[in-house]
Amino acid sequence: MNKRTIPATITPTLAIGSTGAAPYYDVNITQQLCSPACVDETPVFAPQFTLKGVSQVGTNQYIAVIHVEGVINYIPCGYGSCCTRSQVVSQDFTIPVYKATAPVVTLTAGQAQNGIARVSCCDCSKTFVSDVPLTLTIA
């Protein structure tokens, strides 16, 4: 059976008050899993972020293209920890940058906070959610 993986929804949100040279973002990664997972078991996901490039899109306006990659390891419903499943996240997202000159961007990621979204009173869900703190040092 050939299953298609739906791309993750990746939403970077600028933290309130984070307007300095090193803005801090919360990067939310939401991914539909191939199999329902136990909501009480925390999945393992340690994404790696790399800067693919920075492109000018207007006067003093740039787009940083960031690649995120990692493997979600989770326990499907009805199975024990000996039967974990894995699903890869590998895709790009963008963050706008405002600077008078071409920016040099460095990324620093913090520890991911992972979970399975609970729907109503269900013990299983196919929605994986991760929030990762990401700081962009802009020179």
Secondary structure, DSSP 8 states (H G I E B T S, - for coil): --------EEEEEE-TT--SSS-EEEEEEEEEEEEEEETTS--B---EEEEEEEEEEETTEEEEEEEEEEEEEE-BTT--GGG-EEEEEEEEEEEEEE-SS---EEEEE---EEEE---TT-SEEEEEEEEEEEEEEE-
